[in-house]
Amino acid sequence: ANLKPEQSKGWDLGLSGTACLNQCRWDLTYFRSRLENEVTTVYTPPLFLATPENVAGSSRRAGWELSLDAKLTRTLLVDANFTWLQSEDDGGLTEIRRPGRSGSVNAYLSFADRRGKASLSVIHHGSMLDSEFIFATPQTRVRLGSVTLLNAGISFALGKDTTLFARGQNLLNKEYQQVLGYRAAGITASLGLLVTLP
């Protein structure tokens, strides 16, 4: 009943431009924000039931974002982005589960008179800290390793309202964790039919 909503205040400042006869675009942004009344989960002994509580202080984050995109041909588009992040919790420690470096490179190809679309993505998550819940060890935090993933997708419009698609994620079947003790999904594939009803 005493839980307060989170409140965030922030600002950003950026520059953007074009090159390559307007076929390339770039954007560079600096951002800064502060979060008040952050909601966290605490586990109180002896039963260690999960209870949401507000953090007393404020957490801060700041960093840079860089994005680029280029139209290489009439049917091929490539874009890339990179984020450098520095974040601190209410105690001045680096926030958990927030990688300091992250980014991706993506390619998009259209074919068959734009009825078909294909994509390929390389996604990088940098290393980050997480809480250590194992009481038998002296650590309170551990570092989760970085990972680079490969995703791909393809779709084809069979008709005006029907599209067949296939997607694959983590195609290199990398083993990694985004939460300590919980392995992220390995290679994943999906196939589907999207129908738009009038």
ZASEDO-895615 format. One record per residue: residue number from 1; residue in one letter; y, x, z of N, C-alpha, C in turn. Coordinates in nm, 2 decimals, always signed. Atoms other than C-alpha are relative to their C-alpha. Example, Ala and Ser with C-alpha at 12.3 -4.5 7.8 and 13.67 -1.06 7.14 Angstrom:
2
PT  num  residuo     n.Y     n.X     n.Z    ca.Y    ca.X    ca.Z     c.Y     c.X     c.Z
PT    1        A   -0.12   +0.09   +0.00   -0.45   +1.23   +0.78   +0.12   +0.09   +0.00
PT    2        S   -0.11   -0.09   +0.00   -0.11   +1.37   +0.71   +0.11   -0.08   +0.08
END
This chain:
198
PT  num  residuo     n.Y     n.X     n.Z    ca.Y    ca.X    ca.Z     c.Y     c.X     c.Z
PT    1        A   -0.12   +0.08   +0.00   +0.00   +0.00   +0.00   +0.13   +0.09   +0.00
PT    2        N   -0.12   -0.08   -0.01   +0.24   +0.29   +0.06   +0.01   +0.10   -0.12
PT    3        L   -0.01   -0.09   +0.12   +0.17   +0.46   -0.28   +0.12   -0.03   -0.08
PT    4        K   -0.12   +0.02   +0.08   +0.49   +0.52   -0.48   -0.03   +0.04   -0.14
PT    5        P   +0.02   -0.04   +0.14   +0.51   +0.54   -0.86   +0.06   +0.14   -0.02
PT    6        E   -0.05   -0.13   +0.04   +0.55   +0.88   -1.01   +0.13   -0.01   -0.08
PT    7        Q   -0.13   +0.00   +0.07   +0.90   +0.97   -1.14   +0.02   +0.14   -0.06
PT    8        S   -0.01   -0.12   +0.06   +0.97   +1.24   -1.39   +0.14   +0.01   -0.07
PT    9        K   -0.12   -0.03   +0.07   +1.30   +1.39   -1.51   -0.01   +0.13   -0.08
PT   10        G   +0.01   -0.12   +0.08   +1.34   +1.64   -1.79   +0.09   +0.00   -0.11
PT   11        W   -0.09   -0.01   +0.11   +1.53   +1.77   -2.08   -0.07   +0.10   -0.10
PT   12        D   +0.04   -0.10   +0.10   +1.46   +1.97   -2.40   +0.11   +0.03   -0.10
PT   13        L   -0.09   -0.04   +0.09   +1.65   +2.16   -2.65   -0.07   +0.07   -0.12
PT   14        G   +0.08   -0.05   +0.11   +1.53   +2.24   -3.00   +0.08   +0.03   -0.12
PT   15        L   -0.05   -0.03   +0.13   +1.60   +2.38   -3.34   -0.11   -0.03   -0.10
PT   16        S   +0.09   +0.02   +0.11   +1.44   +2.28   -3.67   +0.06   +0.03   -0.13
PT   17        G   -0.05   -0.04   +0.13   +1.47   +2.37   -4.03   -0.11   -0.01   -0.11
PT   18        T   +0.09   +0.01   +0.11   +1.31   +2.38   -4.37   +0.00   +0.14   -0.08
PT   19        A   +0.01   -0.12   +0.08   +1.20   +2.66   -4.61   -0.09   -0.03   -0.12
PT   20        C   +0.09   +0.02   +0.12   +1.00   +2.71   -4.93   +0.04   -0.12   -0.08
PT   21        L   -0.05   +0.11   +0.09   +1.22   +2.47   -5.13   -0.04   -0.13   +0.07
PT   22        N   +0.02   +0.12   -0.08   +1.18   +2.21   -4.85   -0.15   -0.04   +0.00
PT   23        Q   +0.14   +0.02   -0.01   +0.80   +2.24   -4.87   -0.06   +0.04   +0.13
PT   24        C   +0.04   -0.05   -0.13   +0.78   +2.40   -4.53   +0.10   -0.04   +0.11
PT   25        R   -0.09   +0.04   -0.11   +0.92   +2.28   -4.20   -0.04   +0.07   +0.13
PT   26        W   +0.03   -0.06   -0.13   +0.95   +2.44   -3.86   +0.08   -0.07   +0.11
PT   27        D   -0.07   +0.06   -0.12   +1.06   +2.33   -3.51   -0.04   +0.08   +0.12
PT   28        L   +0.02   -0.08   -0.13   +1.11   +2.53   -3.19   +0.08   -0.07   +0.11
PT   29        T   -0.05   +0.07   -0.10   +1.17   +2.35   -2.87   -0.02   +0.06   +0.14
PT   30        Y   +0.02   -0.04   -0.14   +1.23   +2.46   -2.51   +0.01   -0.13   +0.09
PT   31        F   +0.00   +0.12   -0.08   +1.15   +2.19   -2.25   -0.01   +0.04   +0.15
PT   32        R   +0.01   -0.02   -0.14   +1.18   +2.16   -1.87   +0.00   -0.14   +0.07
PT   33        S   +0.01   +0.13   -0.06   +1.08   +1.88   -1.64   -0.04   +0.02   +0.15
PT   34        R   +0.04   +0.00   -0.14   +1.03   +1.79   -1.27   -0.07   -0.13   +0.03
PT   35        L   +0.07   +0.12   -0.04   +0.78   +1.54   -1.13   +0.01   -0.02   +0.15
PT   36        E   -0.01   +0.04   -0.15   +0.84   +1.36   -0.80   -0.11   -0.11   +0.02
PT   37        N   +0.10   +0.10   -0.04   +0.59   +1.15   -0.61   -0.13   +0.01   -0.07
PT   38        E   +0.12   -0.02   +0.08   +0.30   +1.30   -0.80   -0.12   -0.06   +0.08
PT   39        V   +0.12   +0.06   -0.06   -0.02   +1.10   -0.73   -0.12   +0.09   -0.01
PT   40        T   +0.12   -0.09   +0.00   -0.32   +1.31   -0.63   -0.11   -0.07   +0.08
PT   41        T   +0.11   +0.05   -0.07   -0.66   +1.24   -0.49   -0.05   +0.09   +0.11
PT   42        V   +0.04   -0.08   -0.12   -0.76   +1.36   -0.14   -0.14   -0.05   +0.04
PT   43        Y   +0.13   +0.03   -0.05   -1.11   +1.37   +0.01   +0.00   +0.03   +0.15
PT   44        T   -0.02   -0.01   -0.15   -1.09   +1.31   +0.39   -0.14   +0.00   +0.06
PT   45        P   +0.13   +0.00   -0.08   -1.39   +1.42   +0.61   +0.01   -0.11   +0.11
PT   46        P   +0.13   -0.05   +0.03   -1.63   +1.31   +0.74   -0.07   -0.06   -0.13
PT   47        L   +0.07   +0.06   +0.11   -1.72   +1.08   +0.45   +0.05   +0.05   -0.13
PT   48        F   -0.05   -0.06   +0.12   -1.50   +1.25   +0.19   +0.02   -0.11   -0.11
PT   49        L   -0.03   +0.10   +0.09   -1.40   +0.92   +0.03   +0.13   +0.03   -0.08
PT   50        A   -0.12   -0.03   +0.08   -1.15   +0.95   -0.26   +0.11   -0.10   +0.03
PT   51        T   -0.11   +0.08   -0.03   -0.81   +0.83   -0.17   +0.12   +0.05   -0.07
PT   52        P   -0.12   -0.05   +0.07   -0.49   +0.84   -0.38   +0.12   +0.01   +0.10
PT   53        E   -0.12   -0.02   -0.09   -0.18   +0.98   -0.21   +0.11   +0.07   -0.09
PT   54        N   -0.12   -0.07   +0.06   +0.17   +1.10   -0.31   +0.01   +0.14   +0.05
PT   55        V   -0.03   -0.14   -0.05   +0.24   +1.47   -0.30   +0.14   +0.00   +0.05
PT   56        A   -0.13   +0.01   -0.06   +0.53   +1.53   -0.07   +0.12   +0.07   -0.08
PT   57        G   -0.10   -0.07   +0.07   +0.72   +1.78   -0.28   +0.00   -0.04   -0.15
PT   58        S   -0.01   +0.02   +0.14   +0.79   +1.81   -0.65   -0.07   +0.11   -0.08
PT   59        S   +0.06   -0.10   +0.08   +0.61   +1.99   -0.93   +0.09   +0.02   -0.12
PT   60        R   -0.09   -0.04   +0.11   +0.78   +2.17   -1.22   -0.07   +0.06   -0.11
PT   61        R   +0.06   -0.06   +0.12   +0.69   +2.27   -1.57   +0.11   +0.03   -0.10
PT   62        A   -0.10   -0.04   +0.10   +0.88   +2.45   -1.84   -0.08   +0.08   -0.11
PT   63        G   +0.06   -0.08   +0.10   +0.79   +2.61   -2.17   +0.06   -0.02   -0.14
PT   64        W   -0.04   +0.01   +0.14   +0.82   +2.64   -2.55   -0.11   -0.06   -0.08
PT   65        E   +0.09   +0.06   +0.10   +0.67   +2.45   -2.83   +0.05   +0.04   -0.14
PT   66        L   -0.03   -0.04   +0.14   +0.65   +2.58   -3.19   -0.09   -0.08   -0.09
PT   67        S   +0.08   +0.07   +0.10   +0.54   +2.37   -3.48   +0.04   +0.04   -0.14
PT   68        L   -0.02   -0.03   +0.14   +0.50   +2.45   -3.85   -0.08   -0.09   -0.09
PT   69        D   +0.08   +0.07   +0.10   +0.39   +2.25   -4.15   +0.04   +0.04   -0.14
PT   70        A   -0.03   -0.04   +0.14   +0.36   +2.33   -4.52   -0.08   -0.08   -0.09
PT   71        K   +0.07   +0.07   +0.11   +0.27   +2.13   -4.83   -0.03   +0.11   -0.10
PT   72        L   +0.04   -0.11   +0.09   +0.07   +2.39   -5.02   -0.02   -0.04   -0.14
PT   73        T   +0.02   +0.06   +0.13   -0.02   +2.17   -5.31   +0.03   -0.15   +0.01
PT   74        R   -0.02   +0.14   +0.00   +0.02   +1.81   -5.40   -0.10   -0.08   +0.09
PT   75        T   +0.11   +0.07   -0.08   -0.30   +1.72   -5.21   -0.04   +0.08   +0.13
PT   76        L   +0.04   -0.08   -0.12   -0.32   +1.99   -4.94   +0.12   +0.03   +0.09
PT   77        L   -0.10   -0.02   -0.10   -0.11   +2.00   -4.62   -0.06   +0.07   +0.11
PT   78        V   +0.04   -0.08   -0.12   -0.14   +2.25   -4.34   +0.11   +0.00   +0.11
PT   79        D   -0.09   -0.01   -0.11   +0.02   +2.24   -4.00   -0.05   +0.08   +0.12
PT   80        A   +0.04   -0.08   -0.12   +0.01   +2.44   -3.68   +0.10   -0.02   +0.11
PT   81        N   -0.09   +0.01   -0.12   +0.15   +2.42   -3.33   -0.05   +0.09   +0.11
PT   82        F   +0.03   -0.09   -0.11   +0.16   +2.64   -3.03   +0.09   -0.04   +0.12
PT   83        T   -0.07   +0.03   -0.12   +0.26   +2.57   -2.67   -0.02   +0.11   +0.11
PT   84        W   +0.00   -0.10   -0.11   +0.35   +2.82   -2.40   +0.05   -0.08   +0.12
PT   85        L   -0.04   +0.09   -0.11   +0.36   +2.64   -2.06   -0.01   +0.08   +0.13
PT   86        Q   -0.01   -0.06   -0.14   +0.46   +2.76   -1.71   +0.02   -0.12   +0.09
PT   87        S   -0.01   +0.12   -0.09   +0.39   +2.50   -1.44   -0.03   +0.04   +0.15
PT   88        E   +0.02   -0.02   -0.14   +0.41   +2.50   -1.06   -0.01   -0.13   +0.08
PT   89        D   +0.01   +0.11   -0.08   +0.29   +2.26   -0.80   +0.10   +0.00   +0.11
PT   90        D   -0.10   +0.01   -0.10   +0.48   +2.15   -0.49   +0.00   +0.12   +0.10
PT   91        G   +0.01   -0.12   -0.08   +0.36   +2.47   -0.31   +0.04   +0.13   -0.07
PT   92        G   -0.04   -0.12   +0.07   +0.48   +2.71   -0.58   -0.11   +0.07   -0.07
PT   93        L   +0.12   -0.05   +0.06   +0.13   +2.77   -0.71   -0.01   -0.05   -0.14
PT   94        T   +0.02   +0.05   +0.14   +0.03   +2.74   -1.08   -0.08   -0.12   +0.01
PT   95        E   +0.07   +0.12   +0.00   -0.08   +2.39   -1.15   -0.14   +0.01   -0.06
PT   96        I   +0.14   -0.01   +0.05   -0.45   +2.33   -1.20   -0.01   -0.08   -0.13
PT   97        R   +0.04   +0.07   +0.13   -0.60   +2.22   -1.54   +0.12   -0.01   -0.10
PT   98        R   -0.10   -0.01   +0.09   -0.29   +2.31   -1.73   +0.00   +0.14   -0.07
PT   99        P   +0.00   -0.13   +0.06   -0.35   +2.59   -1.98   +0.14   +0.06   -0.03
PT  100        G   -0.12   -0.07   +0.03   -0.07   +2.84   -2.02   +0.03   +0.01   -0.15
PT  101        R   -0.01   -0.02   +0.14   -0.14   +2.88   -2.39   -0.09   -0.10   -0.07
PT  102        S   +0.09   +0.09   +0.08   -0.27   +2.62   -2.63   +0.06   -0.02   -0.14
PT  103        G   -0.05   +0.02   +0.14   -0.24   +2.54   -3.00   -0.11   -0.04   -0.09
PT  104        S   +0.10   +0.04   +0.10   -0.41   +2.43   -3.32   +0.06   +0.03   -0.14
PT  105        V   -0.03   -0.01   +0.14   -0.42   +2.48   -3.69   -0.08   -0.11   -0.07
PT  106        N   +0.07   +0.11   +0.06   -0.50   +2.18   -3.91   +0.03   +0.00   -0.15
PT  107        A   -0.01   +0.01   +0.14   -0.56   +2.13   -4.28   -0.04   -0.14   -0.04
PT  108        Y   +0.03   +0.14   +0.05   -0.56   +1.79   -4.46   +0.00   +0.00   -0.15
PT  109        L   +0.01   +0.00   +0.14   -0.68   +1.74   -4.81   -0.03   -0.14   -0.05
PT  110        S   +0.03   +0.13   +0.06   -0.67   +1.42   -5.02   -0.06   +0.03   -0.14
PT  111        F   +0.07   -0.02   +0.13   -0.89   +1.37   -5.33   -0.03   -0.14   -0.05
PT  112        A   +0.04   +0.13   +0.07   -1.02   +1.10   -5.57   +0.12   -0.09   +0.00
PT  113        D   -0.13   +0.08   +0.01   -0.66   +0.98   -5.63   +0.04   -0.06   +0.14
PT  114        R   -0.04   +0.03   -0.14   -0.60   +0.97   -5.25   -0.09   -0.10   +0.07
PT  115        R   +0.10   +0.09   -0.07   -0.89   +0.74   -5.18   -0.08   +0.08   +0.10
PT  116        G   +0.07   -0.08   -0.10   -1.06   +1.03   -5.00   +0.09   +0.09   +0.07
PT  117        K   -0.08   -0.09   -0.09   -0.92   +1.23   -4.71   -0.10   +0.09   +0.08
PT  118        A   +0.08   -0.09   -0.08   -1.07   +1.54   -4.54   +0.10   +0.08   +0.09
PT  119        S   -0.08   -0.07   -0.09   -0.95   +1.73   -4.24   -0.08   +0.11   +0.07
PT  120        L   +0.07   -0.11   -0.07   -1.04   +2.06   -4.07   +0.10   +0.05   +0.11
PT  121        S   -0.09   -0.04   -0.11   -0.89   +2.16   -3.73   -0.07   +0.11   +0.09
PT  122        V   +0.03   -0.11   -0.09   -0.91   +2.48   -3.52   +0.09   -0.02   +0.12
PT  123        I   -0.08   +0.03   -0.12   -0.80   +2.40   -3.16   -0.03   +0.10   +0.11
PT  124        H   +0.01   -0.10   -0.10   -0.74   +2.65   -2.89   +0.05   -0.05   +0.13
PT  125        H   -0.04   +0.03   -0.14   -0.73   +2.58   -2.51   -0.01   +0.13   +0.07
PT  126        G   +0.00   -0.12   -0.08   -0.62   +2.88   -2.31   -0.07   -0.02   +0.14
PT  127        S   +0.06   +0.01   -0.13   -0.77   +2.97   -1.97   +0.10   -0.07   +0.10
PT  128        M   -0.08   +0.07   -0.10   -0.65   +2.77   -1.67   -0.07   +0.00   +0.13
PT  129        L   +0.06   +0.00   -0.13   -0.71   +2.73   -1.30   -0.05   -0.14   +0.04
PT  130        D   +0.05   +0.13   -0.05   -0.90   +2.46   -1.12   -0.04   +0.02   +0.15
PT  131        S   +0.04   +0.00   -0.14   -0.98   +2.37   -0.76   -0.14   +0.04   +0.02
PT  132        E   +0.14   -0.04   -0.03   -1.29   +2.52   -0.60   -0.04   -0.08   +0.12
PT  133        F   +0.05   +0.09   -0.10   -1.49   +2.27   -0.40   -0.12   +0.05   +0.07
PT  134        I   +0.12   -0.05   -0.06   -1.78   +2.49   -0.30   +0.03   +0.07   +0.13
PT  135        F   -0.04   -0.05   -0.13   -1.75   +2.54   +0.07   -0.06   +0.14   +0.04
PT  136        A   +0.07   -0.13   -0.04   -1.99   +2.84   +0.08   +0.07   +0.12   -0.06
PT  137        T   -0.08   -0.12   +0.05   -1.74   +3.06   -0.11   +0.14   +0.00   +0.05
PT  138        P   -0.13   -0.01   -0.06   -1.41   +3.19   +0.00   +0.12   -0.04   -0.09
PT  139        Q   -0.11   +0.04   +0.09   -1.21   +3.09   -0.31   +0.04   -0.14   +0.02
PT  140        T   -0.05   +0.13   +0.00   -0.99   +2.79   -0.32   +0.03   -0.04   -0.15
PT  141        R   -0.02   +0.03   +0.14   -0.93   +2.82   -0.70   -0.08   +0.09   -0.08
PT  142        V   +0.07   -0.08   +0.09   -1.12   +2.95   -0.99   +0.06   -0.01   -0.14
PT  143        R   -0.06   +0.00   +0.13   -1.02   +3.03   -1.35   -0.11   -0.04   -0.10
PT  144        L   +0.08   +0.04   +0.10   -1.18   +2.84   -1.63   +0.03   +0.07   -0.13
PT  145        G   -0.03   -0.08   +0.12   -1.22   +3.03   -1.95   +0.06   -0.07   -0.12
PT  146        S   -0.05   +0.06   +0.12   -1.05   +2.97   -2.28   -0.11   -0.04   -0.10
PT  147        V   +0.10   +0.04   +0.10   -1.22   +2.81   -2.57   +0.07   -0.04   -0.13
PT  148        T   -0.05   +0.04   +0.13   -1.16   +2.76   -2.95   -0.10   -0.09   -0.06
PT  149        L   +0.09   +0.10   +0.06   -1.31   +2.45   -3.11   +0.03   -0.02   -0.15
PT  150        L   -0.01   +0.03   +0.15   -1.37   +2.35   -3.47   -0.04   -0.15   -0.01
PT  151        N   +0.03   +0.15   +0.03   -1.35   +1.98   -3.57   +0.03   -0.02   -0.15
PT  152        A   -0.02   +0.04   +0.14   -1.37   +1.82   -3.91   -0.03   -0.15   -0.02
PT  153        G   +0.02   +0.14   +0.03   -1.36   +1.48   -4.06   +0.02   -0.03   -0.15
PT  154        I   -0.01   +0.04   +0.14   -1.38   +1.30   -4.39   -0.01   -0.16   -0.01
PT  155        S   +0.00   +0.15   +0.02   -1.31   +0.94   -4.51   +0.02   -0.03   -0.14
PT  156        F   -0.01   +0.04   +0.14   -1.33   +0.75   -4.83   +0.02   -0.15   +0.00
PT  157        A   -0.03   +0.14   +0.01   -1.18   +0.41   -4.91   -0.09   -0.06   -0.11
PT  158        L   +0.09   +0.07   +0.09   -1.45   +0.20   -5.07   +0.07   -0.11   -0.07
PT  159        G   -0.08   +0.11   +0.06   -1.21   -0.08   -5.13   +0.13   -0.01   +0.07
PT  160        K   -0.13   +0.02   -0.06   -0.87   -0.21   -5.03   -0.01   -0.01   +0.15
PT  161        D   +0.01   +0.03   -0.14   -0.99   -0.31   -4.68   -0.12   +0.07   +0.07
PT  162        T   +0.12   -0.06   -0.05   -1.30   -0.09   -4.63   +0.00   +0.15   -0.02
PT  163        T   +0.00   -0.15   +0.00   -1.32   +0.28   -4.54   -0.12   +0.05   +0.07
PT  164        L   +0.11   -0.07   -0.06   -1.62   +0.49   -4.47   +0.04   +0.13   +0.05
PT  165        F   -0.05   -0.12   -0.05   -1.57   +0.78   -4.24   -0.11   +0.07   +0.08
PT  166        A   +0.09   -0.09   -0.08   -1.75   +1.07   -4.07   +0.08   +0.10   +0.07
PT  167        R   -0.07   -0.10   -0.08   -1.63   +1.30   -3.79   -0.09   +0.09   +0.07
PT  168        G   +0.08   -0.09   -0.08   -1.76   +1.60   -3.62   +0.09   +0.08   +0.09
PT  169        Q   -0.09   -0.08   -0.10   -1.62   +1.77   -3.30   -0.09   +0.11   +0.06
PT  170        N   +0.06   -0.12   -0.06   -1.70   +2.10   -3.14   -0.12   +0.04   -0.09
PT  171        L   +0.11   -0.02   +0.10   -1.90   +2.19   -3.45   -0.07   +0.14   +0.03
PT  172        L   +0.06   -0.12   -0.03   -1.97   +2.54   -3.32   -0.08   -0.01   +0.13
PT  173        N   +0.08   +0.02   -0.12   -2.13   +2.39   -3.01   +0.04   +0.09   +0.12
PT  174        K   -0.04   -0.09   -0.11   -1.92   +2.59   -2.76   -0.02   -0.06   +0.13
PT  175        E   +0.02   +0.05   -0.14   -2.00   +2.56   -2.39   +0.13   +0.03   +0.07
PT  176        Y   -0.13   -0.02   -0.08   -1.68   +2.51   -2.18   +0.02   -0.11   +0.10
PT  177        Q   -0.03   +0.09   -0.10   -1.54   +2.33   -1.89   +0.15   -0.03   +0.00
PT  178        Q   -0.14   +0.03   -0.02   -1.20   +2.15   -1.86   +0.02   -0.05   +0.15
PT  179        V   +0.01   +0.03   -0.14   -1.30   +2.04   -1.50   -0.11   +0.08   +0.06
PT  180        L   +0.10   -0.08   -0.06   -1.49   +2.27   -1.27   -0.13   -0.08   +0.03
PT  181        G   +0.13   +0.06   -0.03   -1.86   +2.18   -1.26   -0.04   -0.11   -0.10
PT  182        Y   +0.03   +0.10   +0.10   -1.84   +1.94   -1.56   +0.00   +0.05   -0.14
PT  183        R   +0.00   -0.06   +0.13   -1.95   +2.07   -1.89   +0.05   -0.10   -0.10
PT  184        A   -0.06   +0.09   +0.10   -1.75   +1.93   -2.18   -0.11   -0.03   -0.11
PT  185        A   +0.10   +0.04   +0.10   -1.94   +1.76   -2.47   -0.02   +0.11   -0.10
PT  186        G   +0.03   -0.10   +0.10   -2.12   +1.99   -2.71   +0.03   -0.06   -0.14
PT  187        I   -0.03   +0.05   +0.13   -2.14   +1.92   -3.08   -0.02   -0.15   -0.01
PT  188        T   +0.00   +0.14   +0.00   -2.06   +1.56   -3.15   +0.03   -0.05   -0.14
PT  189        A   -0.02   +0.05   +0.13   -2.09   +1.36   -3.47   +0.01   -0.15   +0.00
PT  190        S   -0.01   +0.15   +0.00   -2.00   +1.00   -3.56   +0.02   -0.04   -0.15
PT  191        L   -0.01   +0.06   +0.14   -2.03   +0.79   -3.88   +0.03   -0.15   +0.02
PT  192        G   -0.04   +0.13   -0.02   -1.86   +0.46   -3.92   +0.06   -0.07   -0.12
PT  193        L   -0.06   +0.07   +0.10   -1.72   +0.19   -4.14   +0.11   -0.08   +0.06
PT  194        L   -0.12   +0.07   -0.04   -1.37   +0.06   -4.09   +0.04   -0.11   -0.09
PT  195        V   -0.03   +0.12   +0.08   -1.30   -0.29   -4.21   +0.13   -0.07   +0.06
PT  196        T   -0.12   +0.07   -0.04   -0.95   -0.44   -4.20   -0.01   -0.15   -0.04
PT  197        L   +0.01   +0.14   +0.03   -0.96   -0.82   -4.17   +0.14   -0.05   -0.04
PT  198        P   -0.13   +0.05   +0.04   -0.68   -1.02   -4.34   +0.06   -0.09   +0.11
END
